[in-house]
Amino acid sequence: MLHNMSLASDPAIAADAVPTFAVEPSATPLAVNERAALLTNPGFGRVFTDHMATIRYSEANGWHDARVVKRAPFQLDAASAVLHYAQEIFEGLKAYRLPDGGAALFRPHANAARFRRSAERMAMVPLPDDLFVESVRAIVRQEADWIPDIEGGALYLRPFMIASEVFLGVKPSTEYLYAVIASSVGAYFKGDAPAVTLWVSQDYTRAAPGGTGAAKCGGNYASSLIAQAEATRQGCDQVLFLDAVERRWIEELGGMNIFFVFDDGSIATPALTGTILPGITRDSLITLARDMGLVVREEPYAIDQCRADAESGRLREAFACGTAAVVTPIGTMKQKDGQFQIGSGGPGQITGRLRQALIDIQRGHAPDPHGWLDRVI
Ligand SMILES: *Cc1c(COP(=O)(O)O)cnc(C)c1O
């Protein structure tokens, strides 16, 4: 068995190998001054770097052909399984610039584990965690100059995997293409963490028991877009989904988890029952809140109770969280029969403290007691 990945004759990657990626630098990288211009205000998800990492899977060769190459369109047969039955999963994580000029990923092993669980749920072949982590490290090493030196700036990594077998029969694919692309990003929401307005979706749900709600798959997003479009029509920023059975219990947003802060200083978030995506930001904030001495409960919270608590003043703050937008205060919730404000309607104090504590660790401005940073350079 081959011990590491190179351009050796046998391209298969042994399960116990420390993977290395064959790097083929782009012959046409973006000019330094053009890149600098893009990085002054990159927005979110529209500036892409020069390279991508790819790995292929086939039954005959296992995981093989690990490369860092020029970012370019894929050639896909029109009968590729992903285009018909949507066997697709993805991840999202960020690399941050450190004060000494180095760069670090935030909890990449947690993303690797979640990617593996997503693959299992979608009947895809799981990528070994080490290969996942090494693929994102390889891209960060290659593209560190693409981390914007602006407030909120980061390199957003998007690992994903598609079913690439050419076959129209309905069954799990036997071939997969895994890739990582990178995008230079600034703050997700324009302005300094403004408070967002949520549209409580009463007609559409995101995930049902036994479904794919806990898997990070593109299909979950496809089915949420109509509700997000409704939210936008209603003048809201994001959609809030309720449970699919009773249409009563608060679950999460289309791509972010949700937290509530009460007048006794305690914090609550819906428990992970299988229909909610287990956010790594969610998990990190639970830990940081407990570090601060706050009481954190993972428990069901009904939308009617939420409204009553907002109106009585018992509910003081609410916020959404995820890798892309970090921590975003929620000011108002709107539903068919009216809207209600949470707390002052603006960013709350505990929300701000948690957000700052997380950002300080991610950017190397505070000690990292839980070993969350993975220094790459
Ligand atoms: C990715 C995602 C989140 C947030 O997860 P993080 O690991 O914190 O980025 C929350 N909800 C959904 C539906 C997601 O896809």
The ligand as a Tripos MOL2 file, in Angstrom:
@<TRIPOS>MOLECULE
LIG
   15    15     1     0     0
SMALL
NO_CHARGES

@<TRIPOS>ATOM
      1 C1        -24.0030   25.4210    8.1210 C.3       1 LIG1
      2 C2        -25.3200   25.6280    8.7860 C.ar      1 LIG1
      3 C3        -25.4510   26.2010   10.0670 C.ar      1 LIG1
      4 C4        -24.2750   26.7790   10.8340 C.3       1 LIG1
      5 O1        -23.2470   25.8710   11.0630 O.3       1 LIG1
      6 P1        -21.7870   26.4190   11.4490 P.3       1 LIG1
      7 O2        -20.9860   25.1940   11.6160 O.co2     1 LIG1
      8 O3        -21.9420   27.1760   12.7000 O.co2     1 LIG1
      9 O4        -21.3520   27.2850   10.3200 O.co2     1 LIG1
     10 C5        -26.7000   26.2760   10.6410 C.ar      1 LIG1
     11 N1        -27.7970   25.8470    9.9780 N.ar      1 LIG1
     12 C6        -27.7190   25.3140    8.7410 C.ar      1 LIG1
     13 C7        -28.9660   24.8660    8.0830 C.3       1 LIG1
     14 C8        -26.4930   25.1870    8.1140 C.ar      1 LIG1
     15 O5        -26.4390   24.6680    6.8760 O.3       1 LIG1
@<TRIPOS>BOND
     1     1     2 1
     2     2     3 ar
     3     2    14 ar
     4     3     4 1
     5     3    10 ar
     6     4     5 1
     7     5     6 1
     8     6     7 2
     9     6     8 1
    10     6     9 1
    11    10    11 ar
    12    11    12 ar
    13    12    13 1
    14    12    14 ar
    15    14    15 1
@<TRIPOS>SUBSTRUCTURE
     1 LIG1         1 GROUP 0 **** ****
